[in-house]
Amino acid sequence: MNPDLSSGASKMALALKHLHLKWESARETWDDGTSRAFHKEHVEPLSPRVKETLEAVGRLAEVLARACRDVSDGDDG
């Protein structure tokens, strides 16, 4: 994987993990209808979206790696 894409993908995955940890901590003291609505509308949709994004970044990294190999192979002669 391209180092820049890999680094960004890792940061995104780590940020989502931290968000979930912080959210669980917040829910210890904030557990009412508003918090449940916030979770449903804002926190819950993030996991599948981040997963889709990370999968797309992985596919893009593969395409870029292939393109780099093709360009390098073309420079030989």
Secondary structure, 3 states (H helix, E strand, C coil): CCHHHHHHHHHHHHHHHHHHHHHHHHHCCCCCHHHHHHHHHHHCCHHHHHHHHHHHHHHHHHHHHHHHHHHHHHCCC
